[in-house]
Amino acid sequence: MHWQYLIPVLLIIFQIDLIIIPVLRQAGLSFWKIYFIAMPMGTAELFIQYYFFSWFRKEVVLTVLKRKAAQEGLVKEGIELVQQVRQQNYGVSTRIKNYCFKIYASSTDPDNKTVKKIKRGGHGIMLLLGLEPWVYGGRLFGVVNCSAIGWRNGLYSLALGNAVRMTGIVAAWDFILSFF
């Protein structure tokens, strides 16, 4: 197993919005101290995800697709590949790989409405994905799209939106935990 498959697991375990910020709040840190700890961590998280999905695209997806494309047509083989991956035994590394394939496939599907909006909206859409506070998948979706097409500048817009979003997340936890 490649060590890179530990990245998504660690990002889930040390999830900033749901684990790190509440722990810092419970430790008695002030709003701004929490923000200035969480914001760089959230930005680093986006860049780590970008690294992981760039590695995943180059080392896993393209390698497997090249191998399969040499045998027959790419589309037919791509469909068969996804079916084979889903039918494999479910060890831990296989589960992680399947999860990454699932995210990568849905985030790069040209028929996906969000992918079409990102291509049309560019930096504005990436900024909105970074600002979106309710679903973790919005930022992940943006990161996967940036890594799939090698658009590092889009990641900067996503990070800016994420930095602004962090003020709302810290404030929300500050409010929720003030009752305890």
Backbone bond lengths (Angstrom), bond angles and torsions (degrees), N, CA, C in turn:
res aa  C-N    CA-C-N  psi(-1)  N-CA   C-N-CA  omega(-1)  CA-C   N-CA-C  phi
1 M - - - 1.459 - - 1.528 108.96 -
2 H 1.306 115.58 136.53 1.463 120.61 176.67 1.530 109.05 -73.62
3 W 1.327 115.84 142.59 1.469 119.86 179.84 1.524 111.15 -64.17
4 Q 1.333 117.30 -22.61 1.467 120.46 -177.85 1.533 111.83 -62.71
5 Y 1.334 117.01 -24.29 1.465 119.08 179.22 1.527 112.22 -69.42
6 L 1.318 117.52 -11.31 1.468 120.32 175.53 1.521 111.51 -77.28
7 I 1.333 117.47 -20.51 1.470 121.05 -177.26 1.530 111.84 -58.98
8 P 1.350 120.02 -53.22 1.471 117.63 179.81 1.523 112.75 -61.48
9 V 1.324 116.92 -36.02 1.460 120.35 179.88 1.530 110.35 -63.67
10 L 1.328 116.73 -46.82 1.466 120.38 179.69 1.526 111.92 -65.25
11 L 1.334 117.02 -36.55 1.461 119.53 178.92 1.527 111.74 -67.52
12 I 1.324 116.38 -29.91 1.463 119.79 176.77 1.530 109.95 -75.24
13 I 1.331 116.46 -43.20 1.465 120.38 -178.85 1.531 110.94 -64.25
14 F 1.331 116.69 -42.85 1.471 121.01 -177.75 1.525 110.66 -104.15
15 Q 1.315 117.18 46.10 1.451 123.66 -177.61 1.525 109.32 -63.21
16 I 1.304 117.10 122.55 1.458 122.36 -171.98 1.526 112.18 -65.69
17 D 1.329 117.02 -48.53 1.467 120.25 -175.71 1.526 112.91 -64.49
18 L 1.318 117.57 -38.90 1.463 120.82 -172.18 1.525 114.82 -101.46
19 I 1.323 117.76 -16.97 1.464 119.44 -176.81 1.522 112.07 -121.47
20 I 1.315 118.02 -56.28 1.467 121.84 -173.49 1.534 111.87 -63.71
21 I 1.329 117.44 -50.37 1.472 120.41 -177.14 1.533 111.74 -62.32
22 P 1.347 120.01 -47.82 1.475 118.11 177.52 1.534 113.29 -61.50
23 V 1.331 117.48 -36.80 1.468 119.99 178.50 1.522 110.24 -64.66
24 L 1.326 116.96 -42.97 1.468 120.35 178.27 1.529 110.83 -63.85
25 R 1.321 116.37 -39.10 1.476 120.53 179.19 1.520 110.55 -65.72
26 Q 1.318 116.28 -42.98 1.462 120.76 179.09 1.529 111.15 -66.30
27 A 1.332 116.76 -25.86 1.469 120.93 177.51 1.524 111.64 -76.29
28 G 1.344 116.95 -6.11 1.459 120.50 175.12 1.519 115.39 92.60
29 L 1.310 118.02 11.60 1.470 120.05 178.59 1.525 110.55 -72.77
30 S 1.317 115.68 151.34 1.459 121.08 -179.57 1.529 110.70 -76.11
31 F 1.330 114.88 166.35 1.470 121.70 179.85 1.521 111.05 -52.02
32 W 1.333 117.38 -51.87 1.460 120.67 -174.13 1.526 112.30 -70.37
33 K 1.322 117.09 -34.51 1.463 119.04 176.25 1.527 110.15 -64.02
34 I 1.328 115.69 -44.21 1.468 119.57 178.04 1.523 109.79 -62.01
35 Y 1.331 116.82 -45.29 1.469 120.35 -179.72 1.527 111.04 -59.08
36 F 1.346 116.88 -46.51 1.465 119.34 -176.72 1.533 113.09 -75.44
37 I 1.314 117.33 -7.78 1.464 120.53 168.96 1.528 109.50 -92.53
38 A 1.333 116.68 -46.48 1.463 121.82 -174.67 1.521 113.28 -72.01
39 M 1.320 118.32 -37.00 1.466 120.82 -176.62 1.530 111.92 -62.92
40 P 1.336 119.88 -49.93 1.471 118.01 176.91 1.534 112.82 -64.92
41 M 1.338 115.70 -33.11 1.464 118.38 177.36 1.532 110.35 -65.93
42 G 1.337 116.90 -41.14 1.468 120.95 178.36 1.518 111.91 -65.08
43 T 1.323 116.04 -39.11 1.463 120.18 177.65 1.527 110.06 -67.48
44 A 1.320 116.29 -43.18 1.468 120.06 177.56 1.526 110.35 -61.53
45 E 1.322 116.42 -38.02 1.460 120.59 178.31 1.530 111.13 -58.75
46 L 1.331 116.84 -42.90 1.470 120.37 178.75 1.528 111.27 -62.51
47 F 1.335 116.46 -43.36 1.461 119.29 -179.44 1.534 111.84 -69.46
48 I 1.330 117.01 -33.42 1.468 120.45 176.07 1.529 109.75 -66.96
49 Q 1.329 116.79 -42.05 1.463 120.05 176.42 1.523 110.38 -62.67
50 Y 1.320 116.86 -40.42 1.471 120.98 177.60 1.526 109.85 -59.96
51 Y 1.330 116.76 -45.97 1.463 120.70 177.93 1.524 110.06 -59.01
52 F 1.343 116.19 -47.59 1.459 119.77 -176.95 1.524 110.99 -61.14
53 F 1.326 118.05 -50.10 1.461 119.13 -176.37 1.521 112.12 -72.23
54 S 1.328 119.51 -25.11 1.468 120.90 171.38 1.526 109.15 -67.15
55 W 1.336 116.50 -45.25 1.462 120.70 176.28 1.528 110.24 -60.93
56 F 1.335 116.79 -45.10 1.459 121.69 -178.61 1.525 110.78 -60.15
57 R 1.347 116.24 -43.46 1.466 120.27 179.46 1.519 110.69 -63.21
58 K 1.337 117.27 -46.80 1.468 121.00 -175.66 1.520 112.86 -72.67
59 E 1.326 116.50 -46.47 1.458 120.79 -171.36 1.523 114.21 -89.41
60 V 1.300 118.33 -29.66 1.453 119.74 -175.29 1.521 111.06 -106.93
61 V 1.334 116.59 -61.89 1.461 120.16 -174.34 1.526 111.38 -62.15
62 L 1.331 117.81 -54.18 1.467 119.76 -176.64 1.524 112.37 -65.77
63 T 1.318 117.73 -37.56 1.465 120.54 178.85 1.523 110.59 -63.37
64 V 1.316 116.33 -46.68 1.460 120.25 -179.74 1.523 110.20 -66.20
65 L 1.322 117.27 -43.46 1.466 119.70 -179.71 1.528 112.12 -65.97
66 K 1.322 117.96 -38.26 1.469 120.11 177.22 1.517 110.68 -62.89
67 R 1.310 115.91 -43.43 1.456 120.24 179.66 1.523 110.19 -62.31
68 K 1.323 117.02 -44.74 1.461 121.14 -179.07 1.529 111.94 -71.90
69 A 1.342 116.50 -36.87 1.465 119.93 -178.73 1.516 111.96 -65.68
70 A 1.307 117.05 -27.55 1.460 120.57 178.52 1.525 110.92 -65.97
71 Q 1.314 117.61 -25.17 1.459 121.03 -178.48 1.525 111.88 -82.19
72 E 1.328 118.01 -50.65 1.470 122.11 -178.38 1.517 110.36 -150.53
73 G 1.317 116.86 -162.33 1.464 122.04 -178.70 1.515 112.93 -61.28
74 L 1.311 116.55 141.02 1.463 123.33 -174.83 1.527 112.74 -63.00
75 V 1.297 118.93 -42.69 1.461 121.20 -176.81 1.521 110.51 -66.16
76 K 1.325 116.54 -47.61 1.456 120.72 179.93 1.530 110.05 -61.28
77 E 1.297 116.79 -44.15 1.461 121.07 -179.48 1.523 111.52 -68.08
78 G 1.320 117.36 -36.77 1.458 120.22 178.22 1.515 111.25 -62.00
79 I 1.322 116.77 -41.56 1.463 121.02 177.62 1.527 110.33 -65.13
80 E 1.322 117.00 -44.26 1.459 121.11 178.82 1.535 110.92 -64.18
81 L 1.325 116.98 -37.41 1.457 121.29 179.44 1.528 110.74 -61.00
82 V 1.319 116.35 -47.21 1.461 120.45 179.49 1.529 110.10 -60.92
83 Q 1.331 116.62 -41.41 1.465 119.54 178.71 1.524 111.23 -65.06
84 Q 1.323 117.61 -39.70 1.465 121.02 179.03 1.524 110.89 -66.00
85 V 1.326 117.01 -42.23 1.455 120.40 -179.97 1.523 110.19 -61.60
86 R 1.314 116.57 -40.43 1.467 120.36 -179.38 1.532 112.30 -68.71
87 Q 1.337 117.83 -24.26 1.463 121.25 -176.87 1.527 113.10 -92.15
88 Q 1.320 118.50 -3.44 1.455 121.18 -177.98 1.519 111.27 -70.49
89 N 1.347 115.72 162.88 1.461 120.74 174.22 1.518 109.20 -59.37
90 Y 1.302 116.71 153.35 1.454 120.09 -173.90 1.524 112.60 -107.06
91 G 1.316 116.83 63.23 1.455 121.27 168.94 1.514 108.48 -73.71
92 V 1.308 117.49 173.56 1.467 121.14 -177.22 1.522 111.11 -60.63
93 S 1.342 117.84 -48.07 1.465 119.23 -178.02 1.520 110.97 -65.62
94 T 1.321 117.73 -34.65 1.464 120.86 178.43 1.516 110.33 -68.38
95 R 1.323 117.20 -39.27 1.466 119.74 177.68 1.522 111.21 -62.65
96 I 1.321 116.21 -42.91 1.456 119.87 178.87 1.523 110.14 -63.74
97 K 1.335 116.52 -45.90 1.460 120.43 179.75 1.530 110.63 -61.43
98 N 1.340 117.78 -43.89 1.465 121.26 178.64 1.522 111.24 -62.16
99 Y 1.322 116.37 -41.53 1.465 120.99 178.19 1.530 110.17 -61.12
100 C 1.330 116.38 -43.97 1.467 120.65 -179.94 1.524 111.28 -66.43
101 F 1.334 117.01 -40.91 1.463 120.07 176.20 1.525 110.65 -61.01
102 K 1.326 116.67 -43.09 1.465 121.47 -179.39 1.530 110.77 -61.14
103 I 1.324 116.77 -48.66 1.464 120.94 179.21 1.523 110.25 -62.55
104 Y 1.328 116.04 -46.27 1.461 120.48 -177.51 1.526 110.65 -62.32
105 A 1.339 116.56 -44.63 1.468 120.46 -177.96 1.522 111.23 -64.26
106 S 1.330 117.61 -45.28 1.468 119.07 -178.00 1.525 111.80 -71.00
107 S 1.324 116.94 -31.73 1.462 120.33 -177.55 1.520 113.34 -81.07
108 T 1.306 117.56 -13.36 1.464 119.93 -179.97 1.519 112.48 -117.20
109 D 1.322 117.58 5.41 1.465 122.27 179.65 1.526 109.32 -66.35
110 P 1.342 118.04 118.28 1.470 120.01 -177.40 1.535 113.33 -64.43
111 D 1.333 118.18 -17.77 1.459 121.19 178.34 1.526 112.47 -88.21
112 N 1.310 117.46 -6.18 1.458 122.07 179.76 1.532 109.07 -70.56
113 K 1.333 116.33 130.84 1.468 121.23 -177.44 1.525 111.89 -60.46
114 T 1.335 117.14 -40.09 1.462 120.63 -178.41 1.520 111.02 -67.20
115 V 1.324 117.68 -37.91 1.469 121.16 177.35 1.526 109.59 -61.47
116 K 1.315 116.61 -42.35 1.467 120.75 178.67 1.528 111.12 -63.82
117 K 1.341 116.72 -40.26 1.463 120.51 179.06 1.523 111.08 -66.33
118 I 1.328 116.80 -39.78 1.466 119.93 178.89 1.520 110.16 -62.65
119 K 1.322 117.12 -42.75 1.468 120.30 -179.99 1.521 111.26 -64.08
120 R 1.336 116.95 -35.72 1.463 120.11 178.57 1.521 112.25 -79.42
121 G 1.339 116.74 -39.19 1.461 120.77 -172.35 1.507 115.90 -90.50
122 G 1.310 117.87 -19.38 1.453 122.40 176.32 1.518 114.33 55.70
123 H 1.336 114.94 -127.56 1.470 121.22 -175.54 1.525 112.79 -61.38
124 G 1.313 117.62 -35.60 1.463 120.62 179.75 1.523 112.10 -62.09
125 I 1.314 116.23 -44.14 1.466 120.41 178.92 1.528 110.45 -67.41
126 M 1.336 116.57 -39.63 1.470 119.37 178.99 1.531 110.27 -64.00
127 L 1.315 116.77 -39.07 1.460 120.63 176.68 1.532 110.07 -61.48
128 L 1.328 116.94 -44.11 1.465 121.06 178.70 1.527 111.70 -64.16
129 L 1.338 117.43 -39.09 1.470 120.14 176.54 1.527 110.55 -62.68
130 G 1.328 116.78 -36.20 1.463 120.61 177.48 1.514 112.56 -69.74
131 L 1.337 116.83 -33.57 1.464 121.63 -179.77 1.521 112.99 -76.92
132 E 1.300 116.54 -24.88 1.465 122.49 -173.55 1.532 109.97 -61.22
133 P 1.358 117.30 114.35 1.463 119.66 -170.76 1.524 116.31 -91.93
134 W 1.315 119.20 -15.73 1.455 119.67 -166.16 1.521 114.49 -92.32
135 V 1.295 117.82 -30.10 1.464 119.68 -174.97 1.520 108.68 -121.89
136 Y 1.317 116.40 121.62 1.470 122.05 178.99 1.525 110.35 -60.65
137 G 1.311 117.09 -31.45 1.459 121.68 -176.42 1.515 114.70 -63.19
138 G 1.323 118.85 -23.25 1.465 120.76 -179.95 1.514 112.25 -61.66
139 R 1.325 115.83 -47.39 1.461 119.69 178.79 1.524 110.77 -69.13
140 L 1.334 116.28 -40.09 1.465 120.08 178.27 1.524 110.61 -62.22
141 F 1.316 116.31 -40.84 1.455 121.97 177.54 1.535 110.22 -58.59
142 G 1.329 116.06 -44.64 1.461 120.45 178.45 1.514 112.47 -64.42
143 V 1.336 116.65 -41.55 1.470 120.70 179.21 1.527 110.54 -62.63
144 V 1.324 116.47 -45.35 1.470 119.89 -179.02 1.528 110.04 -62.49
145 N 1.320 117.10 -41.59 1.468 119.58 178.32 1.520 111.22 -63.63
146 C 1.315 117.30 -43.40 1.468 120.29 178.38 1.525 111.02 -61.12
147 S 1.328 116.99 -43.94 1.462 119.54 -178.36 1.520 111.31 -71.39
148 A 1.329 117.46 -33.83 1.474 120.61 -178.64 1.520 112.07 -64.48
149 I 1.327 116.30 -34.63 1.470 118.87 -178.71 1.528 112.07 -107.92
150 G 1.349 116.53 4.37 1.466 120.32 178.72 1.518 113.39 68.54
151 W 1.323 117.00 32.28 1.472 121.96 -176.23 1.525 109.76 -97.88
152 R 1.315 115.98 80.62 1.466 121.08 -178.34 1.531 111.69 -66.16
153 N 1.320 118.56 -33.18 1.465 121.13 179.26 1.533 111.95 -62.41
154 G 1.316 116.93 -32.19 1.458 120.34 176.13 1.516 111.50 -64.40
155 L 1.317 115.31 -31.17 1.459 120.92 178.28 1.532 110.71 -65.44
156 Y 1.333 117.35 -33.02 1.468 120.39 178.91 1.527 110.74 -66.23
157 S 1.327 117.58 -39.78 1.476 120.85 176.86 1.520 110.09 -65.48
158 L 1.302 116.05 -40.62 1.464 121.19 178.19 1.528 110.21 -62.69
159 A 1.316 117.46 -42.97 1.468 122.30 179.39 1.524 111.31 -65.02
160 L 1.328 117.66 -38.49 1.468 120.85 177.71 1.527 110.15 -62.95
161 G 1.329 116.62 -46.26 1.461 119.98 177.04 1.520 111.45 -61.62
162 N 1.326 116.80 -38.78 1.455 121.69 179.40 1.530 110.91 -65.02
163 A 1.326 117.58 -39.11 1.476 121.21 179.23 1.520 110.64 -63.22
164 V 1.322 116.91 -41.13 1.466 120.82 177.89 1.529 109.96 -68.45
165 R 1.317 116.70 -40.89 1.460 122.24 -179.99 1.525 111.60 -60.35
166 M 1.319 116.41 -35.04 1.469 120.74 -178.43 1.528 111.91 -58.95
167 T 1.343 118.46 -32.86 1.468 119.38 177.92 1.530 109.97 -61.07
168 G 1.323 116.23 -41.69 1.465 120.22 178.82 1.519 112.44 -67.77
169 I 1.322 117.27 -39.11 1.466 120.92 -179.69 1.529 110.20 -66.80
170 V 1.331 116.62 -45.14 1.468 120.00 179.06 1.528 109.59 -63.31
171 A 1.331 117.30 -42.68 1.467 120.55 178.90 1.529 110.97 -63.67
172 A 1.321 117.22 -40.57 1.471 120.58 179.68 1.535 110.62 -63.02
173 W 1.329 117.14 -45.61 1.469 119.41 177.70 1.524 111.38 -66.68
174 D 1.314 116.98 -35.86 1.462 120.75 177.33 1.531 109.65 -60.06
175 F 1.319 115.92 -43.88 1.460 121.41 179.28 1.525 111.30 -67.16
176 I 1.327 117.76 -49.36 1.463 121.80 -177.94 1.521 111.73 -61.27
177 L 1.327 116.20 -46.29 1.457 119.75 -176.19 1.537 113.56 -78.81
178 S 1.335 116.65 -8.91 1.468 119.07 176.53 1.534 111.12 -69.44
179 F 1.326 117.10 -17.54 1.455 120.63 178.87 1.526 112.75 -82.10
180 F 1.331 117.16 -10.01 1.470 120.17 -176.53 1.501 112.20 -108.60
